[in-house]
Amino acid sequence: MLKRSASRWLWIGILGLVSACGPQAPPTPHIFVYLIDTLRADHVGCYGYDRPTTPQIDAFAADAVRFDRAYTSSPWTRPAVASLFTGAPPAIHGVRGRNGWAEPELRTWAERLRDRGYRTIGRFANGNLEDRYGLGQGFDDYVFEREKGRAYVSSLELHARWVKSLPGTNEESEGPQFLYLHTMDPHIPFRAPRRYMRPFVRLEVPWQRWFRGDPKVGESIRIDINRYDGEIRQNDDAFGRFIDELVRRGWYENSWVVLVADHGEEFREHGFRGHGNGLWENLLRVPLIIHPPGGRDGEMGRRLAQLAEEPLPVHALADLIGGLEWPDWQPLGLENARWTGLSPETLAHWIPTPDRPAPPIRRASFLLDGRAAMMIAQGDRKLIWQEFPEAKWISIDLSRDPMELSPLASPDPELVAEMKVWYQSVRRGLELRNAGSDTLSLRLRPEGAFRGAHLQPGDRVTSARQERAEGQTTLVWRAPPGGRLLLERDVDQAWLLQIGEDPWIEVDQESGTKVKGLEIQVLGSARRTDALPPPMSEDLRAQLEALGYLD
């Protein structure tokens, strides 16, 4: 692998001399986005990790710009990638829970680039990106690479399939291309070959620095981290081959090449194994390394370096690259947020734009398997509003508590106010309010897929949880006087309501209703049912189950 790295940079030097003496590179650069699923930043060598997981990525970073504080918008794949594609957070694009899908009205990065003459290509090994979820909008060629009976094809195999799909090196280029390549290792079930696992077996593992619990659990964590790091090393090998191929074809030097992840992974730091369970930094901070046309020391590289110290949301990528490459690039995130009715000036405070890709406040949210939360951070101040399964504030001072193990006693008032503005700005659906003087106990059941719910930040909710039985989801809510609950809904979707032991009744979704002190108000437009995803295939269901995404 070291020999391959050396030959790569020799190739770059030769191609640089050839380009200086021969015809100039095309004015429109290629854009290659290589996403490694589930890769947390602190397990990458150039981000300070002391285990040999990423020699190829580290070599790439030496000729690129590394963003030390890059953050995803959600701790699981589908909403995170939807944000990357649309330039907007989940609260705007609406791809949130298991039933989340991107509506056709959303504008995507691939659509923008196709309009500019790019051939748009997507190759991915994660079923959460399958075209049924609307994320293939704008791609000329969008392929779910899979193999029956396996959780996912490895990064090495995905790379080989991509190379096989390319034209011969002597064939004419088809013009600029936008490639999105989404690899899956190091996602569970952590099954890299032994040659990638072997280097880590006898090394100290990070859990030994913080875990002080049951030795049997500690041994389980040690094994998990070794296997996780082995899969990172396998994907690092595949990434090195990817860069070699770009160099061999003369594409590397004058292209945008982006290495990024969709989210991280946790190893029981907060009681969970996996991801999609919370909004901790080990799930949200991801690697982001960008090689611009001309490399790190070129004009684009110098402009990128000025931004690399700022906390950058990953969904800023489309506008960051678009704004640097084309003076007329319009903010993609703001275009997708037009339905909120808020002014562009207000939205620019927390949605990236080409001239402000790092807003002063970073945000993230998630909804998955009966758990939901929203997060705001400004500098080292961080605030989480956990909506389900237990409504509560979690306030963190990252400067004193980087592992987020000792929450503060009370939330920051400024961030609480900002969280409430966020809730108000994205209200769309049915809002329920306890207008009485007593606590209400009620149950809600949608006729069809349950898309999600929000609790008004700060509500003194006695309890809020989801129950599943016979394929149906029921939301159980006990609300104090004044308490509010916002339900996401589809057009023509019926909602059944039961208060206490009363019979079930159907909610009026056109004009709202009031029953036993409960007020229901219709807010904004509902989602279109004529754009719902088609039924899930058995192959896709099997893969998502193997990845832990379905019960």
C-alpha positions as CSV (number, residue, x, y, z in Angstrom):
1,M,0.0,0.0,0.0
2,L,2.9,2.4,0.7
3,K,4.2,1.7,-2.8
4,R,0.8,2.5,-4.2
5,S,0.8,5.8,-2.4
6,A,4.2,6.7,-3.7
7,S,3.2,5.8,-7.3
8,R,0.0,7.9,-6.9
9,W,1.9,11.1,-6.2
10,L,4.4,10.3,-9.0
11,W,1.4,10.1,-11.3
12,I,0.1,13.4,-10.1
13,G,3.5,15.0,-10.7
14,I,3.7,13.6,-14.2
15,L,0.2,14.6,-15.1
16,G,0.9,18.1,-13.7
17,L,3.9,18.5,-16.1
18,V,1.8,17.1,-19.0
19,S,-1.0,19.6,-18.4
20,A,1.4,22.5,-18.1
21,C,2.9,21.7,-21.6
22,G,-0.2,20.4,-23.3
23,P,-3.9,21.3,-23.6
24,Q,-5.5,23.0,-20.6
25,A,-7.9,21.0,-18.3
26,P,-11.6,21.4,-19.1
27,P,-13.1,24.5,-17.3
28,T,-15.8,22.4,-15.6
29,P,-14.3,20.1,-13.0
30,H,-15.6,16.7,-12.0
31,I,-17.1,16.3,-8.5
32,F,-16.4,13.1,-6.7
33,V,-18.1,12.5,-3.3
34,Y,-16.9,9.4,-1.4
35,L,-19.0,8.7,1.7
36,I,-18.0,6.2,4.3
37,D,-21.0,5.1,6.3
38,T,-20.7,5.1,10.1
39,L,-17.2,6.6,10.3
40,R,-16.6,8.8,13.4
41,A,-13.9,11.4,13.1
42,D,-11.9,10.4,16.1
43,H,-11.1,7.0,14.6
44,V,-9.3,8.6,11.6
45,G,-5.5,9.0,11.8
46,C,-5.3,12.6,10.6
47,Y,-7.9,13.5,13.2
48,G,-5.6,12.3,16.0
49,Y,-6.4,8.6,16.3
50,D,-3.4,6.6,17.4
51,R,-4.3,3.3,15.8
52,P,-3.3,2.6,12.2
53,T,-6.8,2.7,10.7
54,T,-6.4,5.2,7.8
55,P,-3.0,5.4,6.1
56,Q,-4.6,6.1,2.7
57,I,-7.0,8.7,4.0
58,D,-4.2,10.4,5.8
59,A,-2.1,10.5,2.6
60,F,-5.1,12.1,0.8
61,A,-5.5,14.7,3.6
62,A,-1.9,15.8,3.0
63,D,-2.9,17.2,-0.4
64,A,-6.4,18.4,0.7
65,V,-8.1,20.6,3.2
66,R,-9.3,18.9,6.4
67,F,-12.3,20.3,8.3
68,D,-11.6,19.6,12.0
69,R,-15.2,20.4,13.1
70,A,-17.6,19.0,10.5
71,Y,-21.0,17.8,11.7
72,T,-23.8,15.8,10.3
73,S,-27.5,16.8,10.7
74,S,-28.7,13.4,12.0
75,P,-27.2,10.3,13.6
76,W,-28.5,7.8,11.0
77,T,-28.2,7.5,7.3
78,R,-31.4,8.4,5.5
79,P,-32.0,11.9,7.0
80,A,-28.3,12.6,7.0
81,V,-27.9,11.9,3.3
82,A,-31.1,13.7,2.5
83,S,-29.6,16.8,4.1
84,L,-26.4,16.3,2.1
85,F,-28.5,16.1,-1.1
86,T,-30.9,19.0,-0.3
87,G,-28.7,21.4,1.7
88,A,-31.3,21.5,4.4
89,P,-31.7,19.9,7.9
90,P,-34.3,17.1,8.5
91,A,-36.8,19.6,10.0
92,I,-37.0,21.2,6.5
93,H,-36.7,18.3,4.1
94,G,-38.9,16.0,6.3
95,V,-37.0,12.7,5.8
96,R,-36.9,11.8,9.5
97,G,-38.2,8.4,10.7
98,R,-38.3,4.9,9.1
99,N,-41.2,6.1,6.9
100,G,-39.4,9.2,5.8
101,W,-39.1,9.9,2.1
102,A,-38.1,12.9,0.0
103,E,-40.9,14.6,-1.8
104,P,-40.6,15.4,-5.5
105,E,-40.8,19.1,-4.8
106,L,-37.4,19.0,-3.0
107,R,-34.5,20.3,-5.1
108,T,-31.3,18.2,-5.0
109,W,-27.7,18.7,-5.5
110,A,-27.7,16.2,-8.4
111,E,-30.6,18.1,-10.1
112,R,-28.7,21.3,-9.9
113,L,-25.5,19.8,-11.4
114,R,-27.5,18.0,-14.1
115,D,-28.9,21.3,-15.2
116,R,-25.3,22.5,-15.5
117,G,-24.4,19.8,-17.9
118,Y,-23.1,17.1,-15.5
119,R,-23.6,13.4,-15.8
120,T,-24.8,12.4,-12.4
121,I,-24.0,9.0,-11.0
122,G,-24.9,7.4,-7.7
123,R,-23.5,4.0,-6.5
124,F,-24.5,3.0,-2.9
125,A,-24.5,-0.1,-0.8
126,N,-27.1,1.0,1.9
127,G,-30.7,0.3,1.3
128,N,-31.7,3.5,3.1
129,L,-30.8,5.3,-0.1
130,E,-32.9,3.1,-2.3
131,D,-34.8,5.1,-5.0
132,R,-38.2,4.4,-3.3
133,Y,-37.2,7.0,-0.7
134,G,-36.9,9.8,-3.3
135,L,-33.2,10.3,-2.9
136,G,-32.4,9.4,-6.5
137,Q,-33.8,12.6,-7.8
138,G,-31.5,14.2,-10.3
139,F,-29.3,11.1,-10.9
140,D,-28.9,9.9,-14.4
141,D,-27.5,6.6,-13.1
142,Y,-28.5,5.6,-9.6
143,V,-27.6,2.0,-8.6
144,F,-28.2,0.1,-5.3
145,E,-25.2,-2.3,-5.3
146,R,-26.2,-5.4,-3.3
147,E,-26.0,-9.2,-3.2
148,K,-28.7,-11.5,-1.9
149,G,-27.9,-13.0,1.5
150,R,-25.4,-10.4,2.5
151,A,-25.9,-7.3,4.7
152,Y,-23.9,-5.2,2.2
153,V,-21.2,-5.5,-0.4
154,S,-17.8,-4.4,0.9
155,S,-16.1,-1.2,-0.1
156,L,-13.6,-3.1,-2.1
157,E,-16.3,-4.9,-4.1
158,L,-18.2,-1.6,-4.5
159,H,-15.1,0.0,-5.9
160,A,-14.5,-2.9,-8.3
161,R,-18.1,-2.7,-9.6
162,W,-17.7,1.1,-10.1
163,V,-14.4,0.6,-12.1
164,K,-16.0,-2.0,-14.2
165,S,-18.8,0.4,-15.1
166,L,-16.3,3.0,-16.4
167,P,-15.4,3.6,-20.1
168,G,-12.0,2.6,-21.3
169,T,-9.2,5.0,-20.5
170,N,-8.8,5.8,-24.2
171,E,-12.4,6.6,-24.8
172,E,-13.6,10.2,-25.0
173,S,-14.9,11.8,-21.8
174,E,-18.6,12.4,-21.6
175,G,-18.1,15.8,-20.0
176,P,-18.1,16.7,-16.3
177,Q,-19.4,14.1,-14.0
178,F,-20.8,14.1,-10.4
179,L,-20.2,10.8,-8.7
180,Y,-21.7,9.9,-5.3
181,L,-20.1,6.7,-4.0
182,H,-21.5,5.4,-0.7
183,T,-19.6,2.6,1.0
184,M,-20.8,0.6,4.0
185,D,-17.9,-0.8,6.0
186,P,-17.5,0.0,9.0
187,H,-21.2,-0.5,9.6
188,I,-22.4,-3.5,11.6
189,P,-22.1,-6.5,11.4
190,F,-18.3,-5.8,11.3
191,R,-17.1,-8.7,9.2
192,A,-13.8,-7.5,7.5
193,P,-11.3,-10.2,6.6
194,R,-8.7,-11.2,9.2
195,R,-5.9,-9.4,7.5
196,Y,-7.6,-6.1,8.3
197,M,-8.6,-7.1,11.8
198,R,-5.1,-8.5,12.8
199,P,-3.3,-5.2,13.4
200,F,-5.7,-4.2,16.1
201,V,-6.0,-7.3,18.3
202,R,-3.1,-6.6,20.6
203,L,-3.3,-2.8,20.7
204,E,-4.9,-0.8,23.5
205,V,-8.5,0.3,22.6
206,P,-10.1,3.6,23.4
207,W,-12.7,2.1,25.8
208,Q,-9.9,1.5,28.3
209,R,-9.6,5.2,28.8
210,W,-13.2,5.8,29.9
211,F,-15.0,2.6,30.7
212,R,-15.2,1.6,34.4
213,G,-18.0,-1.0,34.4
214,D,-18.5,-4.7,34.2
215,P,-15.3,-6.5,32.8
216,K,-17.5,-8.7,30.6
217,V,-19.1,-5.6,29.0
218,G,-15.7,-4.1,28.7
219,E,-14.4,-7.1,26.8
220,S,-17.4,-6.9,24.5
221,I,-16.6,-3.2,23.8
222,R,-13.0,-4.1,23.1
223,I,-14.0,-6.7,20.5
224,D,-16.5,-4.3,18.9
225,I,-13.9,-1.5,18.6
226,N,-11.2,-3.9,17.1
227,R,-13.7,-5.1,14.5
228,Y,-14.9,-1.6,13.8
229,D,-11.3,-0.4,13.3
230,G,-10.6,-3.4,11.1
231,E,-13.5,-2.4,8.8
232,I,-12.2,1.1,8.7
233,R,-8.8,-0.2,7.6
234,Q,-10.6,-2.2,4.8
235,N,-12.5,0.8,3.6
236,D,-9.3,2.9,3.8
237,D,-7.7,0.3,1.4
238,A,-10.7,0.8,-1.0
239,F,-10.4,4.6,-0.8
240,G,-6.7,4.4,-1.7
241,R,-7.7,2.3,-4.8
242,F,-10.4,4.9,-5.6
243,I,-7.8,7.8,-5.6
244,D,-5.4,5.7,-7.7
245,E,-8.1,5.2,-10.3
246,L,-8.8,9.0,-10.4
247,V,-5.1,9.6,-10.9
248,R,-4.7,6.9,-13.5
249,R,-7.5,8.5,-15.6
250,G,-6.2,12.0,-15.2
251,W,-9.2,13.2,-13.2
252,Y,-7.7,13.7,-9.8
253,E,-5.7,17.0,-10.1
254,N,-8.5,19.2,-11.5
255,S,-11.5,17.7,-9.7
256,W,-13.3,18.3,-6.4
257,V,-12.8,15.1,-4.4
258,V,-14.6,14.9,-1.1
259,L,-14.3,12.3,1.7
260,V,-17.1,12.5,4.2
261,A,-19.2,10.3,6.5
262,D,-22.9,10.4,7.2
263,H,-22.7,9.8,11.0
264,G,-20.5,8.1,13.7
265,E,-20.9,5.1,16.0
266,E,-21.1,4.7,19.7
267,F,-19.7,2.0,21.9
268,R,-21.8,2.3,25.1
269,E,-20.4,5.7,26.0
270,H,-24.0,6.7,26.8
271,G,-25.4,3.2,27.2
272,F,-26.0,2.3,23.6
273,R,-24.2,0.4,20.9
274,G,-24.6,1.5,17.3
275,H,-26.2,4.8,16.2
276,G,-29.5,6.6,15.8
277,N,-30.0,6.7,19.6
278,G,-28.9,10.2,20.5
279,L,-27.2,13.4,19.5
280,W,-23.8,13.0,21.1
281,E,-20.6,14.3,19.5
282,N,-19.3,10.8,18.7
283,L,-22.4,10.4,16.5
284,L,-22.4,13.9,15.0
285,R,-18.8,14.8,14.4
286,V,-17.6,13.2,11.1
287,P,-14.5,13.5,8.9
288,L,-14.7,16.0,6.0
289,I,-11.7,16.3,3.7
290,I,-11.9,18.2,0.4
291,H,-9.4,18.2,-2.4
292,P,-10.3,21.2,-4.6
293,P,-9.2,21.6,-8.3
294,G,-5.5,22.5,-8.1
295,G,-5.0,20.9,-4.7
296,R,-4.6,22.3,-1.2
297,D,-2.2,25.1,-2.3
298,G,-4.3,26.3,-5.3
299,E,-6.7,29.2,-5.2
300,M,-9.7,27.1,-4.1
301,G,-7.6,25.3,-1.5
302,R,-6.6,28.6,0.1
303,R,-10.2,29.8,0.2
304,L,-11.3,26.4,1.7
305,A,-8.6,26.7,4.3
306,Q,-10.1,30.0,5.6
307,L,-13.3,28.0,6.4
308,A,-11.7,24.9,7.8
309,E,-11.6,26.2,11.3
310,E,-15.3,26.9,11.5
311,P,-17.9,24.3,12.7
312,L,-19.3,23.3,9.3
313,P,-22.5,21.3,8.8
314,V,-22.0,18.6,6.2
315,H,-25.2,19.6,4.4
316,A,-23.4,22.8,3.5
317,L,-21.3,20.9,0.9
318,A,-23.5,21.6,-2.1
319,D,-23.5,25.3,-1.5
320,L,-19.9,25.4,-0.4
321,I,-18.6,23.9,-3.6
322,G,-21.3,25.5,-5.7
323,G,-20.5,28.9,-4.3
324,L,-16.8,28.6,-4.9
325,E,-17.1,27.2,-8.4
326,W,-20.0,29.3,-9.8
327,P,-20.7,33.0,-8.9
328,D,-24.4,32.5,-9.8
329,W,-25.0,29.5,-7.5
330,Q,-28.1,30.1,-5.5
331,P,-28.5,28.7,-1.9
332,L,-29.9,25.2,-2.3
333,G,-30.9,24.9,1.4
334,L,-32.9,28.2,1.3
335,E,-34.7,27.1,-1.9
336,N,-35.9,23.9,-0.1
337,A,-36.9,25.9,3.0
338,R,-39.2,28.2,1.1
339,W,-42.4,26.6,2.5
340,T,-41.6,27.8,6.0
341,G,-42.6,31.3,5.3
342,L,-39.6,32.7,7.2
343,S,-37.5,35.4,5.6
344,P,-34.2,34.4,4.0
345,E,-32.4,36.5,6.6
346,T,-33.9,34.5,9.4
347,L,-33.3,31.1,7.8
348,A,-29.7,32.0,6.9
349,H,-29.0,32.1,10.6
350,W,-29.2,28.3,10.7
351,I,-29.2,27.1,7.1
352,P,-25.9,27.3,5.2
353,T,-25.5,29.6,2.2
354,P,-22.6,30.0,-0.3
355,D,-21.4,33.1,1.5
356,R,-22.0,31.8,5.0
357,P,-21.5,28.0,5.0
358,A,-20.8,27.9,8.7
359,P,-23.8,29.5,10.6
360,P,-23.1,30.5,14.2
361,I,-25.5,27.9,15.5
362,R,-25.3,24.2,14.5
363,R,-28.3,21.9,14.7
364,A,-29.1,18.3,14.5
365,S,-32.2,16.1,15.1
366,F,-33.4,12.6,14.8
367,L,-36.5,10.4,15.0
368,L,-36.0,6.6,15.1
369,D,-37.8,3.7,16.9
370,G,-39.7,5.7,19.4
371,R,-36.8,8.0,20.2
372,A,-36.6,11.6,19.1
373,A,-34.5,14.7,20.0
374,M,-33.4,18.1,18.7
375,M,-29.9,19.7,19.4
376,I,-28.5,23.2,19.2
377,A,-24.9,24.1,19.9
378,Q,-23.1,27.5,19.9
379,G,-19.4,27.3,20.6
380,D,-18.9,24.9,23.5
381,R,-22.5,25.4,24.7
382,K,-24.8,22.5,23.7
383,L,-28.4,21.9,24.4
384,I,-30.5,18.8,23.6
385,W,-34.3,18.7,23.8
386,Q,-35.1,15.1,24.1
387,E,-38.7,14.6,23.0
388,F,-39.1,10.8,23.3
389,P,-39.2,8.5,25.2
390,E,-38.8,10.9,28.1
391,A,-39.2,14.7,27.7
392,K,-36.2,16.5,29.2
393,W,-33.4,19.0,28.6
394,I,-29.8,17.9,28.4
395,S,-27.3,20.7,28.7
396,I,-23.6,20.3,28.1
397,D,-20.4,22.4,28.4
398,L,-18.1,20.7,25.9
399,S,-15.1,22.6,27.1
400,R,-15.3,21.0,30.5
401,D,-17.1,17.8,29.5
402,P,-16.0,16.7,26.0
403,M,-17.3,13.1,26.6
404,E,-20.7,14.5,27.6
405,L,-21.0,12.3,30.6
406,S,-21.9,15.1,33.2
407,P,-24.9,17.2,32.0
408,L,-25.4,20.6,33.7
409,A,-28.1,21.1,36.2
410,S,-30.1,23.6,34.1
411,P,-30.3,24.5,30.4
412,D,-28.8,27.6,28.9
413,P,-31.7,30.2,28.6
414,E,-30.4,31.6,25.3
415,L,-30.3,28.2,23.7
416,V,-33.7,27.3,25.1
417,A,-35.2,30.4,23.4
418,E,-33.5,29.5,20.2
419,M,-34.9,25.9,20.4
420,K,-38.4,27.3,20.8
421,V,-38.0,29.5,17.7
422,W,-36.8,26.4,15.8
423,Y,-40.0,24.5,16.8
424,Q,-42.2,27.5,15.8
425,S,-40.5,27.9,12.5
426,V,-41.1,24.3,11.2
427,R,-44.6,23.6,12.5
428,R,-46.6,21.7,9.9
429,G,-49.3,19.2,10.5
430,L,-51.8,18.8,13.3
431,E,-51.0,20.6,16.6
432,L,-52.8,19.3,19.7
433,R,-53.0,21.5,22.8
434,N,-54.4,20.7,26.2
435,A,-56.7,23.7,26.7
436,G,-58.1,22.4,30.0
437,S,-56.9,22.7,33.6
438,D,-56.2,19.0,34.2
439,T,-53.7,16.5,32.8
440,L,-54.9,14.8,29.7
441,S,-54.3,11.1,28.9
442,L,-54.8,10.2,25.3
443,R,-53.9,7.8,22.6
444,L,-53.4,8.6,18.9
445,R,-53.3,6.1,16.0
446,P,-52.7,7.1,12.3
447,E,-54.4,5.1,9.5
448,G,-51.2,4.4,7.6
449,A,-47.5,5.0,8.3
450,F,-46.7,7.0,11.3
451,R,-44.4,9.8,10.1
452,G,-43.4,11.5,13.4
453,A,-44.3,13.9,16.2
454,H,-42.7,16.9,18.0
455,L,-43.1,18.0,21.5
456,Q,-43.0,21.8,22.2
457,P,-39.6,22.4,23.9
458,G,-39.9,22.8,27.6
459,D,-43.3,21.0,28.0
460,R,-43.7,19.4,31.4
461,V,-44.9,16.1,29.8
462,T,-45.7,13.4,32.2
463,S,-45.1,10.8,29.5
464,A,-44.9,10.4,25.8
465,R,-44.1,7.1,24.1
466,Q,-44.9,4.9,21.0
467,E,-46.4,1.5,21.1
468,R,-46.4,-1.0,18.2
469,A,-48.8,-3.9,17.9
470,E,-49.9,-5.9,14.8
471,G,-48.1,-3.5,12.5
472,Q,-49.7,-0.3,13.9
473,T,-48.1,2.5,15.9
474,T,-50.0,4.2,18.7
475,L,-48.7,7.4,20.3
476,V,-49.5,7.6,24.0
477,W,-49.4,11.1,25.5
478,R,-50.1,12.5,28.9
479,A,-50.1,16.3,28.6
480,P,-50.2,18.9,31.4
481,P,-52.4,22.0,30.9
482,G,-51.0,24.1,28.0
483,G,-49.0,21.1,26.7
484,R,-48.6,20.8,22.9
485,L,-47.9,17.9,20.5
486,L,-47.3,18.4,16.7
487,L,-48.2,15.5,14.4
488,E,-46.7,15.1,10.9
489,R,-49.3,13.9,8.5
490,D,-50.0,12.9,4.9
491,V,-52.8,14.2,2.7
492,D,-56.1,12.3,3.4
493,Q,-54.5,10.3,6.3
494,A,-57.0,9.7,9.0
495,W,-56.1,10.0,12.7
496,L,-58.0,8.2,15.5
497,L,-58.1,9.7,18.9
498,Q,-59.0,8.2,22.3
499,I,-59.1,10.2,25.5
500,G,-59.0,8.1,28.7
501,E,-61.3,5.2,28.3
502,D,-63.7,6.9,25.8
503,P,-64.4,5.4,22.4
504,W,-62.0,6.1,19.5
505,I,-63.0,9.1,17.3
506,E,-61.7,10.4,14.0
507,V,-59.9,13.7,14.0
508,D,-61.2,16.4,11.7
509,Q,-58.1,17.4,9.6
510,E,-59.7,20.3,7.7
511,S,-60.9,22.7,10.3
512,G,-59.5,21.2,13.5
513,T,-61.6,20.2,16.5
514,K,-62.1,20.5,20.2
515,V,-63.1,17.7,22.5
516,K,-62.9,17.5,26.3
517,G,-60.5,20.4,26.5
518,L,-58.2,19.2,23.7
519,E,-57.8,21.7,20.8
520,I,-56.6,20.4,17.5
521,Q,-55.3,23.0,15.0
522,V,-54.4,22.4,11.3
523,L,-51.0,24.0,10.5
524,G,-49.6,24.3,7.0
525,S,-49.9,21.8,4.2
526,A,-49.8,18.0,4.6
527,R,-47.5,15.7,2.7
528,R,-48.7,14.3,-0.6
529,T,-49.9,10.7,-0.6
530,D,-49.6,10.4,-4.4
531,A,-45.8,10.5,-3.9
532,L,-45.6,7.8,-1.2
533,P,-42.9,5.2,-1.8
534,P,-43.9,1.9,-3.4
535,P,-44.1,-1.2,-1.2
536,M,-40.7,-2.5,0.0
537,S,-39.2,-5.4,-1.8
538,E,-38.2,-8.5,0.1
539,D,-34.6,-8.1,-0.8
540,L,-34.5,-4.5,0.6
541,R,-36.4,-5.6,3.7
542,A,-33.8,-8.4,4.3
543,Q,-30.9,-6.0,3.9
544,L,-32.4,-3.4,6.3
545,E,-33.1,-6.1,8.8
546,A,-29.5,-7.3,8.6
547,L,-28.3,-3.8,9.2
548,G,-30.5,-3.4,12.3
549,Y,-32.8,-0.9,10.6
550,L,-36.0,-3.0,10.9
551,D,-37.3,-5.1,13.7
